[in-house]
């Protein structure tokens, strides 16, 4: 049941990012973990919102009257467009530089079997005027990304550093490639016949932290740069700009989205840099579910920092082994106490009650089962665990 809920969450995320324009990123709150699968839709400030395939026409725009939705008239659509002609969003405003080329962007479009169209990619302020989103993805883009690798766990000694320039899609590709070269793989051999190859940083976590949080969400009005710093024990990705639209970090973790650059996000989405938009932080956390480490997030008024721990760092492994010996015993005792007092419980209920990751609840349930202290009853989505 849990997997089906998240499958539907991803389907709905993919659907609404393609179905409407402007894309209602921060307006649709999908809550698969509520007792009743919940979808909340908030009013937007960029009216009108249209069915993408129909555009701003009576077939594409609807207005709600009571419990009914009726087609908007051409006059109503025109009035809404006039009222919202000034978006106050940097990426939608006219670019001061209009002599733009898009060689790097066009190459990306070819690899994704996408016909390059400035209009379809929402790169135009008007019929022939480029907006700032176009400037950001153009070959003339002036923003810079900085990346550095340090020896040890502080900034005292550089191993390597560089600046990445050019259009944002090219910067993303180069940065991900560079990080990949420095994302080492550790081979672990245990009692199983197969060996396990574990990267320092999960690829999914890197992609979400870099593409979504750093590039898509950054505040391009701030005269600062995206900075990626790789230490022996962690990677830090610092992006200019706090969380927009007054949301909190907890709300972002729950799946609510705050979009500062909707035109740029549209470009990155169409060029397949973004998947399942709105689930970025949860995807980062899920990428670490096989580890006892997890990403950390720090929000300041003018910056957002993601810290990804290196799961292969010896210091983490040694400290975790010491810390978890007693913790494991205590948690398993609590788990058995819950089953003793409340009777058979599902894995999800136990996971929530003990505030554990999926990795650890499965670990403890297997160990207790192997020790003959509990057993499974039921099957599939009805599986529960009973104390023996």
URNORFEN-V295599 format. One line per field, one symbol per residue. burial: b if it has 16 or more other C-alpha atoms within 10 Angstrom, else e. A space follows every 10 residues. Layout:
burial->???
This chain:
burial->eeeeeeeebb eebeebbbeb bbbbbbbbbb bbeeeeeeee eeeeebbbbb bbeebbbbeb bbeeeeeeee ebeeeebeee beeeeeeeeb bbbbbeeeee bbebbbebbe eeeeebeeee bbbbbeeeeb bbbbbbbbbb bebbbbbbbb eeeeeeeeee eeebbbbbbb bbeebbeebe eebeeeeeee eeeeeeeebb bbbebbbbbb bbbbbbbbbb eeebbbbbbb bbbbbbbbbb bbbeeeeeee ebbbbbbbbb bbbbbbbbbb bebbbbbbbb bbbbbbbbee eebbbeeeee eebbbbbbbb bbeeeebeee eeeeeeeeee bbeebbebbe eeebbbbeeb beeeeebeeb beebbeebbe eeebbeeeee eeebbbbe
